[in-house]
């Protein structure tokens, strides 16, 4: 009886595309929100970045990256690209804010965003997206319908 219930629940919850959409929605929403907050008070953000030895241009770049990239993750455009960029950004943020000198707890949020961003980069857009750039068969970019670019390049 328990195994039947567990199997039924498992089958009901088997929604890969929806799960990926929720991951993209939350991860993109966090970056979008933080980017909007940065743009709303750029003087403070530029001051914070300059205290870490970074220029005002970097502050503006990060703020715009978070807004554009966060929105792209939400709608499912260029998710692999923005996923890897956000993972790198969060790794840099970890080390710019002192690394793990105060323990793992001080960086939990950043680590969660690294993992979520890498997961999106590895999985791609999924079916619930405006423009899924990845081929469902091979994961390649811009394959032509059911014909994978990789299949065209490798003679059989």
Secondary structure, DSSP 8 states (H G I E B T S, - for coil): -HHHHHHHHHHHH--HHHHHHHHHHHHHHHHHHHHHHHHHTHHHHHHHHHHTT--HHHHHHHHHHHHHHHHHHHHTSSHHHHHHHHHHHHHHHHHHTTTTTT-GGGGHHHHHHHHHHHHHHHH-S-SSSS---B-TTT--BS-BTTB-HHHHHS--
